[in-house]
Amino acid sequence: MGEASEKEKQRNGIICVLCCMMNVNRLTQGTFHYMTMGCLSKVIASVTTYPYQVVKSRLQVSTRHPLLSSSLTHLIPIPIQQQKPCPYKGVLECIYVTWKGEGVKGFYGGLVPNVLKVLPAAAITFVAYENIAKAFQKE
């Protein structure tokens, strides 16, 4: 047989590294598995719910708060009289305007930094929960 191509060598190297990672002791393998599942679940949850978060944020930022009394207006940097009215009449209009103006990117802008921010916490939470649950099951 001929020599392996460069791509084949890289693929074999990656497979070797993955096999080594999978063949570590049981505790580390479980921890790696929990971290992976925690991160994967958080990515799926973020991708699923991020459009809702974008719409909610746009409505919150653009809405004047009618319940504020005049005695609290000094806490707001822009006087209420100078604030612009909400550009959206409701949730559906916010979705429609975002879709027409920005498309899918409008609903997922900022997703990557948000996911990178929450992944470590998700991984740690899953590992801690599973290891504590195992400790209590042994007793």
KOLPAVO-939445 format. One record per atom (N, C-alpha, C, CB): residue in one letter; atom name; x, y, z. Coordinates in nm, 2 decimals. Glycine has a CB too. Layout:
# KOLPAVO-939445
  code  site    east   north      up
     a    CA       X       Y       Z
...
***
This chain:
# KOLPAVO-939445
  code  site    east   north      up
     m     N    0.08   -0.12    0.00
     m    CA    0.00    0.00    0.00
     m     C    0.09    0.12    0.00
     m    CB   -0.10    0.00    0.12
     g     N    0.03    0.23   -0.06
     g    CA    0.11    0.36   -0.06
     g     C    0.10    0.43    0.07
     g    CB    0.05    0.44   -0.17
     e     N    0.18    0.54    0.07
     e    CA    0.18    0.62    0.19
     e     C    0.05    0.69    0.21
     e    CB    0.30    0.72    0.19
     a     N    0.01    0.72    0.33
     a    CA   -0.11    0.79    0.36
     a     C   -0.10    0.94    0.32
     a    CB   -0.15    0.78    0.51
     s     N   -0.21    0.99    0.28
     s    CA   -0.21    1.14    0.24
     s     C   -0.20    1.22    0.37
     s    CB   -0.33    1.17    0.15
     e     N   -0.18    1.35    0.35
     e    CA   -0.17    1.44    0.46
     e     C   -0.30    1.45    0.54
     e    CB   -0.12    1.58    0.42
     k     N   -0.41    1.46    0.46
     k    CA   -0.54    1.46    0.52
     k     C   -0.57    1.34    0.60
     k    CB   -0.65    1.49    0.41
     e     N   -0.54    1.23    0.55
     e    CA   -0.56    1.10    0.62
     e     C   -0.48    1.09    0.75
     e    CB   -0.52    0.98    0.53
     k     N   -0.36    1.14    0.74
     k    CA   -0.27    1.15    0.87
     k     C   -0.34    1.24    0.97
     k    CB   -0.13    1.20    0.83
     q     N   -0.39    1.36    0.93
     q    CA   -0.46    1.45    1.02
     q     C   -0.58    1.38    1.08
     q    CB   -0.49    1.58    0.95
     r     N   -0.66    1.31    1.00
     r    CA   -0.78    1.25    1.04
     r     C   -0.74    1.14    1.14
     r    CB   -0.86    1.19    0.92
     n     N   -0.64    1.06    1.11
     n    CA   -0.60    0.95    1.20
     n     C   -0.55    1.01    1.34
     n    CB   -0.49    0.87    1.14
     g     N   -0.48    1.13    1.33
     g    CA   -0.43    1.19    1.45
     g     C   -0.55    1.24    1.54
     g    CB   -0.34    1.31    1.42
     i     N   -0.65    1.30    1.47
     i    CA   -0.77    1.35    1.55
     i     C   -0.84    1.23    1.61
     i    CB   -0.87    1.42    1.45
     i     N   -0.86    1.12    1.54
     i    CA   -0.92    1.00    1.59
     i     C   -0.84    0.95    1.71
     i    CB   -0.94    0.89    1.48
     c     N   -0.71    0.95    1.70
     c    CA   -0.62    0.90    1.81
     c     C   -0.64    0.98    1.93
     c    CB   -0.48    0.90    1.76
     v     N   -0.65    1.11    1.91
     v    CA   -0.67    1.21    2.03
     v     C   -0.80    1.18    2.09
     v    CB   -0.65    1.35    1.99
     l     N   -0.91    1.17    2.01
     l    CA   -1.04    1.14    2.07
     l     C   -1.05    1.01    2.14
     l    CB   -1.15    1.14    1.95
     c     N   -0.98    0.91    2.08
     c    CA   -0.98    0.78    2.15
     c     C   -0.91    0.79    2.29
     c    CB   -0.91    0.67    2.06
     c     N   -0.80    0.86    2.29
     c    CA   -0.72    0.88    2.42
     c     C   -0.81    0.95    2.52
     c    CB   -0.59    0.96    2.39
     m     N   -0.89    1.05    2.47
     m    CA   -0.98    1.12    2.56
     m     C   -1.09    1.03    2.62
     m    CB   -1.04    1.25    2.49
     m     N   -1.14    0.94    2.53
     m    CA   -1.24    0.85    2.58
     m     C   -1.19    0.74    2.66
     m    CB   -1.31    0.79    2.45
     n     N   -1.06    0.70    2.66
     n    CA   -1.01    0.59    2.73
     n     C   -0.95    0.63    2.87
     n    CB   -0.91    0.52    2.65
     v     N   -0.97    0.75    2.91
     v    CA   -0.92    0.79    3.04
     v     C   -1.00    0.73    3.15
     v    CB   -0.92    0.95    3.06
     n     N   -0.96    0.74    3.27
     n    CA   -1.03    0.67    3.38
     n     C   -1.18    0.71    3.39
     n    CB   -0.97    0.70    3.52
     r     N   -1.26    0.63    3.46
     r    CA   -1.40    0.65    3.46
     r     C   -1.45    0.78    3.51
     r    CB   -1.47    0.53    3.54
     l     N   -1.39    0.83    3.61
     l    CA   -1.43    0.96    3.67
     l     C   -1.41    1.07    3.57
     l    CB   -1.35    0.99    3.80
     t     N   -1.30    1.08    3.51
     t    CA   -1.27    1.18    3.41
     t     C   -1.36    1.17    3.29
     t    CB   -1.13    1.18    3.37
     q     N   -1.39    1.04    3.25
     q    CA   -1.48    1.02    3.13
     q     C   -1.62    1.07    3.17
     q    CB   -1.48    0.87    3.09
     g     N   -1.66    1.04    3.29
     g    CA   -1.79    1.09    3.33
     g     C   -1.80    1.24    3.33
     g    CB   -1.83    1.03    3.46
     t     N   -1.69    1.30    3.39
     t    CA   -1.69    1.45    3.40
     t     C   -1.69    1.51    3.26
     t    CB   -1.56    1.49    3.47
     f     N   -1.61    1.45    3.17
     f    CA   -1.60    1.50    3.03
     f     C   -1.74    1.49    2.96
     f    CB   -1.50    1.43    2.95
     h     N   -1.80    1.38    2.99
     h    CA   -1.94    1.35    2.93
     h     C   -2.04    1.45    2.99
     h    CB   -1.99    1.21    2.96
     y     N   -2.03    1.48    3.12
     y    CA   -2.13    1.57    3.18
     y     C   -2.10    1.72    3.13
     y    CB   -2.11    1.57    3.33
     m     N   -1.98    1.75    3.11
     m    CA   -1.95    1.88    3.06
     m     C   -2.00    1.90    2.92
     m    CB   -1.79    1.91    3.07
     t     N   -1.97    1.80    2.84
     t    CA   -2.02    1.80    2.70
     t     C   -2.17    1.81    2.69
     t    CB   -1.97    1.67    2.62
     m     N   -2.24    1.73    2.77
     m    CA   -2.39    1.73    2.77
     m     C   -2.44    1.87    2.82
     m    CB   -2.44    1.62    2.85
     g     N   -2.37    1.92    2.92
     g    CA   -2.42    2.05    2.97
     g     C   -2.40    2.16    2.87
     g    CB   -2.34    2.09    3.10
     c     N   -2.29    2.16    2.80
     c    CA   -2.27    2.26    2.70
     c     C   -2.36    2.24    2.58
     c    CB   -2.12    2.25    2.64
     l     N   -2.38    2.12    2.54
     l    CA   -2.47    2.09    2.43
     l     C   -2.61    2.13    2.46
     l    CB   -2.47    1.94    2.39
     s     N   -2.66    2.10    2.58
     s    CA   -2.80    2.14    2.62
     s     C   -2.81    2.29    2.62
     s    CB   -2.83    2.08    2.75
     k     N   -2.71    2.36    2.67
     k    CA   -2.72    2.51    2.67
     k     C   -2.72    2.57    2.53
     k    CB   -2.60    2.56    2.76
     v     N   -2.64    2.51    2.44
     v    CA   -2.64    2.56    2.31
     v     C   -2.78    2.54    2.24
     v    CB   -2.53    2.49    2.22
     i     N   -2.84    2.43    2.26
     i    CA   -2.97    2.40    2.21
     i     C   -3.07    2.49    2.27
     i    CB   -3.01    2.25    2.23
     a     N   -3.07    2.51    2.40
     a    CA   -3.16    2.60    2.47
     a     C   -3.14    2.75    2.42
     a    CB   -3.14    2.59    2.62
     s     N   -3.02    2.79    2.40
     s    CA   -2.99    2.93    2.36
     s     C   -3.04    2.95    2.22
     s    CB   -2.85    2.96    2.37
     v     N   -3.01    2.86    2.13
     v    CA   -3.06    2.87    1.99
     v     C   -3.21    2.87    1.98
     v    CB   -3.00    2.76    1.90
     t     N   -3.27    2.80    2.06
     t    CA   -3.42    2.79    2.06
     t     C   -3.48    2.91    2.12
     t    CB   -3.46    2.67    2.14
     t     N   -3.43    2.96    2.23
     t    CA   -3.50    3.08    2.30
     t     C   -3.44    3.21    2.27
     t    CB   -3.49    3.05    2.44
     y     N   -3.33    3.22    2.19
     y    CA   -3.27    3.35    2.17
     y     C   -3.36    3.45    2.10
     y    CB   -3.14    3.34    2.09
     p     N   -3.44    3.41    1.99
     p    CA   -3.53    3.50    1.93
     p     C   -3.63    3.57    2.02
     p    CB   -3.60    3.44    1.81
     y     N   -3.68    3.49    2.12
     y    CA   -3.77    3.54    2.22
     y     C   -3.70    3.64    2.30
     y    CB   -3.82    3.42    2.31
     q     N   -3.58    3.62    2.34
     q    CA   -3.50    3.71    2.42
     q     C   -3.48    3.84    2.35
     q    CB   -3.37    3.65    2.47
     v     N   -3.45    3.84    2.22
     v    CA   -3.43    3.96    2.14
     v     C   -3.56    4.04    2.13
     v    CB   -3.38    3.92    2.00
     v     N   -3.67    3.98    2.11
     v    CA   -3.80    4.05    2.10
     v     C   -3.83    4.11    2.24
     v    CB   -3.91    3.96    2.06
     k     N   -3.81    4.04    2.34
     k    CA   -3.84    4.09    2.48
     k     C   -3.75    4.21    2.51
     k    CB   -3.81    3.98    2.58
     s     N   -3.62    4.20    2.48
     s    CA   -3.53    4.31    2.50
     s     C   -3.56    4.43    2.42
     s    CB   -3.38    4.27    2.47
     r     N   -3.60    4.41    2.29
     r    CA   -3.64    4.53    2.21
     r     C   -3.76    4.60    2.26
     r    CB   -3.66    4.49    2.07
     l     N   -3.86    4.52    2.31
     l    CA   -3.98    4.58    2.37
     l     C   -3.95    4.65    2.50
     l    CB   -4.08    4.47    2.39
     q     N   -3.86    4.60    2.58
     q    CA   -3.83    4.66    2.71
     q     C   -3.75    4.79    2.69
     q    CB   -3.75    4.56    2.80
     v     N   -3.66    4.79    2.60
     v    CA   -3.58    4.91    2.58
     v     C   -3.66    5.02    2.51
     v    CB   -3.46    4.87    2.49
     s     N   -3.75    4.98    2.43
     s    CA   -3.82    5.09    2.35
     s     C   -3.95    5.13    2.42
     s    CB   -3.86    5.03    2.22
     t     N   -3.99    5.07    2.53
     t    CA   -4.11    5.11    2.60
     t     C   -4.09    5.21    2.71
     t    CB   -4.18    4.98    2.66
     r     N   -4.18    5.31    2.71
     r    CA   -4.18    5.41    2.82
     r     C   -4.25    5.34    2.94
     r    CB   -4.25    5.54    2.78
     h     N   -4.21    5.37    3.06
     h    CA   -4.28    5.32    3.17
     h     C   -4.38    5.41    3.22
     h    CB   -4.17    5.29    3.28
     p     N   -4.51    5.39    3.19
     p    CA   -4.62    5.48    3.23
     p     C   -4.64    5.48    3.38
     p    CB   -4.74    5.45    3.16
     l     N   -4.60    5.38    3.46
     l    CA   -4.62    5.37    3.60
     l     C   -4.53    5.45    3.68
     l    CB   -4.61    5.23    3.64
     l     N   -4.43    5.51    3.62
     l    CA   -4.34    5.60    3.70
     l     C   -4.41    5.73    3.73
     l    CB   -4.21    5.63    3.61
     s     N   -4.40    5.76    3.86
     s    CA   -4.46    5.89    3.90
     s     C   -4.37    6.00    3.87
     s    CB   -4.50    5.88    4.05
     s     N   -4.42    6.12    3.87
     s    CA   -4.34    6.24    3.84
     s     C   -4.23    6.26    3.94
     s    CB   -4.42    6.36    3.83
     s     N   -4.24    6.20    4.06
     s    CA   -4.14    6.22    4.17
     s     C   -4.02    6.13    4.14
     s    CB   -4.19    6.18    4.31
     l     N   -4.03    6.03    4.05
     l    CA   -3.92    5.95    4.01
     l     C   -3.85    5.98    3.88
     l    CB   -3.96    5.80    4.01
     t     N   -3.89    6.09    3.82
     t    CA   -3.84    6.12    3.69
     t     C   -3.69    6.17    3.70
     t    CB   -3.92    6.23    3.62
     h     N   -3.64    6.21    3.82
     h    CA   -3.50    6.25    3.83
     h     C   -3.41    6.13    3.82
     h    CB   -3.48    6.32    3.96
     l     N   -3.46    6.01    3.83
     l    CA   -3.38    5.89    3.82
     l     C   -3.36    5.85    3.68
     l    CB   -3.45    5.78    3.90
     i     N   -3.44    5.91    3.59
     i    CA   -3.43    5.87    3.44
     i     C   -3.34    5.98    3.38
     i    CB   -3.57    5.86    3.38
     p     N   -3.24    5.94    3.30
     p    CA   -3.15    6.03    3.24
     p     C   -3.22    6.12    3.14
     p    CB   -3.03    5.96    3.17
     i     N   -3.31    6.07    3.06
     i    CA   -3.39    6.15    2.97
     i     C   -3.53    6.18    3.02
     i    CB   -3.40    6.08    2.83
     p     N   -3.57    6.30    3.03
     p    CA   -3.70    6.33    3.08
     p     C   -3.81    6.26    3.00
     p    CB   -3.73    6.48    3.09
     i     N   -3.91    6.21    3.07
     i    CA   -4.02    6.14    3.00
     i     C   -4.08    6.22    2.89
     i    CB   -4.13    6.10    3.10
     q     N   -4.08    6.35    2.90
     q    CA   -4.14    6.43    2.80
     q     C   -4.06    6.42    2.67
     q    CB   -4.16    6.57    2.84
     q     N   -3.93    6.40    2.68
     q    CA   -3.84    6.40    2.56
     q     C   -3.83    6.26    2.50
     q    CB   -3.71    6.45    2.59
     q     N   -3.88    6.15    2.57
     q    CA   -3.86    6.02    2.52
     q     C   -3.95    6.00    2.40
     q    CB   -3.89    5.92    2.63
     k     N   -3.90    5.92    2.31
     k    CA   -3.98    5.88    2.19
     k     C   -4.08    5.77    2.23
     k    CB   -3.89    5.84    2.07
     p     N   -4.20    5.77    2.17
     p    CA   -4.29    5.67    2.20
     p     C   -4.24    5.53    2.14
     p    CB   -4.43    5.70    2.13
     c     N   -4.29    5.43    2.19
     c    CA   -4.25    5.29    2.16
     c     C   -4.27    5.27    2.01
     c    CB   -4.33    5.18    2.24
     p     N   -4.17    5.23    1.93
     p    CA   -4.19    5.21    1.79
     p     C   -4.28    5.09    1.75
     p    CB   -4.06    5.20    1.72
     y     N   -4.30    5.00    1.85
     y    CA   -4.38    4.88    1.82
     y     C   -4.52    4.89    1.90
     y    CB   -4.30    4.75    1.87
     k     N   -4.62    4.84    1.83
     k    CA   -4.75    4.84    1.90
     k     C   -4.77    4.71    1.98
     k    CB   -4.86    4.85    1.79
     g     N   -4.69    4.61    1.96
     g    CA   -4.70    4.49    2.03
     g     C   -4.59    4.39    1.99
     g    CB   -4.83    4.43    2.01
     v     N   -4.60    4.27    2.04
     v    CA   -4.50    4.17    2.02
     v     C   -4.50    4.13    1.87
     v    CB   -4.53    4.04    2.10
     l     N   -4.62    4.11    1.81
     l    CA   -4.62    4.07    1.67
     l     C   -4.56    4.17    1.58
     l    CB   -4.77    4.04    1.63
     e     N   -4.59    4.30    1.60
     e    CA   -4.53    4.40    1.52
     e     C   -4.38    4.41    1.54
     e    CB   -4.59    4.54    1.55
     c     N   -4.33    4.38    1.66
     c    CA   -4.18    4.38    1.68
     c     C   -4.12    4.27    1.60
     c    CB   -4.15    4.36    1.83
     i     N   -4.18    4.15    1.60
     i    CA   -4.14    4.04    1.52
     i     C   -4.14    4.07    1.38
     i    CB   -4.22    3.91    1.55
     y     N   -4.25    4.13    1.33
     y    CA   -4.26    4.16    1.19
     y     C   -4.16    4.26    1.14
     y    CB   -4.40    4.21    1.16
     v     N   -4.14    4.37    1.22
     v    CA   -4.04    4.47    1.18
     v     C   -3.90    4.42    1.18
     v    CB   -4.06    4.59    1.28
     t     N   -3.87    4.34    1.28
     t    CA   -3.74    4.28    1.29
     t     C   -3.71    4.18    1.17
     t    CB   -3.72    4.20    1.42
     w     N   -3.81    4.10    1.14
     w    CA   -3.80    4.01    1.03
     w     C   -3.78    4.08    0.89
     w    CB   -3.92    3.91    1.02
     k     N   -3.87    4.18    0.87
     k    CA   -3.86    4.26    0.75
     k     C   -3.73    4.34    0.73
     k    CB   -3.98    4.35    0.73
     g     N   -3.69    4.40    0.84
     g    CA   -3.57    4.48    0.84
     g     C   -3.44    4.41    0.84
     g    CB   -3.58    4.58    0.95
     e     N   -3.43    4.30    0.92
     e    CA   -3.30    4.24    0.94
     e     C   -3.30    4.09    0.91
     e    CB   -3.26    4.25    1.09
     g     N   -3.41    4.03    0.89
     g    CA   -3.42    3.89    0.86
     g     C   -3.38    3.80    0.98
     g    CB   -3.33    3.85    0.74
     v     N   -3.34    3.68    0.95
     v    CA   -3.30    3.59    1.06
     v     C   -3.19    3.64    1.14
     v    CB   -3.26    3.45    1.00
     k     N   -3.10    3.72    1.08
     k    CA   -2.98    3.77    1.16
     k     C   -3.03    3.86    1.27
     k    CB   -2.89    3.84    1.06
     g     N   -3.14    3.93    1.25
     g    CA   -3.19    4.02    1.35
     g     C   -3.23    3.95    1.48
     g    CB   -3.31    4.09    1.30
     f     N   -3.27    3.82    1.47
     f    CA   -3.32    3.75    1.58
     f     C   -3.20    3.67    1.65
     f    CB   -3.42    3.64    1.54
     y     N   -3.09    3.66    1.58
     y    CA   -2.97    3.59    1.64
     y     C   -2.85    3.67    1.65
     y    CB   -2.94    3.47    1.55
     g     N   -2.86    3.80    1.63
     g    CA   -2.74    3.89    1.66
     g     C   -2.70    3.88    1.80
     g    CB   -2.78    4.03    1.61
     g     N   -2.58    3.86    1.83
     g    CA   -2.53    3.85    1.97
     g     C   -2.54    3.71    2.03
     g    CB   -2.60    3.94    2.05
     l     N   -2.58    3.61    1.95
     l    CA   -2.59    3.48    2.01
     l     C   -2.46    3.42    2.05
     l    CB   -2.66    3.39    1.90
     v     N   -2.36    3.43    1.96
     v    CA   -2.23    3.37    1.99
     v     C   -2.17    3.42    2.12
     v    CB   -2.13    3.39    1.87
     p     N   -2.16    3.55    2.14
     p    CA   -2.10    3.60    2.27
     p     C   -2.19    3.55    2.39
     p    CB   -2.09    3.75    2.27
     n     N   -2.32    3.55    2.37
     n    CA   -2.40    3.50    2.48
     n     C   -2.38    3.36    2.51
     n    CB   -2.55    3.53    2.44
     v     N   -2.37    3.27    2.41
     v    CA   -2.34    3.13    2.44
     v     C   -2.20    3.11    2.50
     v    CB   -2.35    3.05    2.30
     l     N   -2.10    3.19    2.45
     l    CA   -1.97    3.18    2.51
     l     C   -1.97    3.22    2.66
     l    CB   -1.87    3.26    2.43
     k     N   -2.06    3.31    2.69
     k    CA   -2.07    3.36    2.83
     k     C   -2.13    3.25    2.92
     k    CB   -2.15    3.49    2.84
     v     N   -2.23    3.18    2.87
     v    CA   -2.30    3.09    2.96
     v     C   -2.25    2.95    2.96
     v    CB   -2.45    3.09    2.92
     l     N   -2.17    2.91    2.86
     l    CA   -2.12    2.77    2.85
     l     C   -2.04    2.72    2.97
     l    CB   -2.04    2.75    2.73
     p     N   -1.95    2.80    3.02
     p    CA   -1.88    2.75    3.14
     p     C   -1.97    2.72    3.26
     p    CB   -1.77    2.85    3.18
     a     N   -2.07    2.81    3.28
     a    CA   -2.16    2.79    3.39
     a     C   -2.24    2.66    3.37
     a    CB   -2.25    2.91    3.41
     a     N   -2.29    2.64    3.25
     a    CA   -2.37    2.52    3.22
     a     C   -2.29    2.40    3.24
     a    CB   -2.42    2.52    3.08
     a     N   -2.16    2.40    3.20
     a    CA   -2.07    2.28    3.22
     a     C   -2.05    2.25    3.36
     a    CB   -1.94    2.30    3.14
     i     N   -2.02    2.35    3.44
     i    CA   -1.99    2.34    3.58
     i     C   -2.11    2.29    3.66
     i    CB   -1.94    2.47    3.64
     t     N   -2.23    2.34    3.62
     t    CA   -2.35    2.31    3.69
     t     C   -2.38    2.16    3.66
     t    CB   -2.47    2.39    3.64
     f     N   -2.37    2.11    3.54
     f    CA   -2.40    1.97    3.51
     f     C   -2.30    1.88    3.58
     f    CB   -2.39    1.95    3.36
     v     N   -2.17    1.91    3.58
     v    CA   -2.07    1.83    3.65
     v     C   -2.10    1.83    3.80
     v    CB   -1.93    1.88    3.62
     a     N   -2.12    1.94    3.86
     a    CA   -2.15    1.94    4.00
     a     C   -2.28    1.87    4.04
     a    CB   -2.16    2.09    4.05
     y     N   -2.38    1.89    3.97
     y    CA   -2.51    1.82    4.00
     y     C   -2.49    1.67    3.99
     y    CB   -2.62    1.87    3.90
     e     N   -2.43    1.62    3.88
     e    CA   -2.42    1.48    3.86
     e     C   -2.33    1.41    3.96
     e    CB   -2.37    1.45    3.72
     n     N   -2.22    1.48    3.99
     n    CA   -2.13    1.42    4.09
     n     C   -2.19    1.42    4.23
     n    CB   -2.00    1.50    4.09
     i     N   -2.26    1.52    4.27
     i    CA   -2.33    1.53    4.40
     i     C   -2.44    1.42    4.40
     i    CB   -2.39    1.67    4.42
     a     N   -2.52    1.41    4.29
     a    CA   -2.62    1.30    4.29
     a     C   -2.56    1.16    4.30
     a    CB   -2.70    1.31    4.15
     k     N   -2.44    1.14    4.24
     k    CA   -2.37    1.01    4.25
     k     C   -2.33    0.99    4.40
     k    CB   -2.25    1.00    4.16
     a     N   -2.28    1.09    4.46
     a    CA   -2.23    1.08    4.60
     a     C   -2.35    1.04    4.69
     a    CB   -2.17    1.21    4.64
     f     N   -2.47    1.10    4.67
     f    CA   -2.58    1.07    4.76
     f     C   -2.64    0.93    4.73
     f    CB   -2.69    1.18    4.74
     q     N   -2.62    0.89    4.60
     q    CA   -2.67    0.75    4.57
     q     C   -2.59    0.64    4.63
     q    CB   -2.68    0.73    4.42
     k     N   -2.46    0.67    4.65
     k    CA   -2.37    0.57    4.71
     k     C   -2.40    0.55    4.86
     k    CB   -2.23    0.61    4.69
     e     N   -2.46    0.65    4.92
     e    CA   -2.48    0.64    5.07
     e     C   -2.60    0.56    5.10
     e    CB   -2.49    0.77    5.13
***
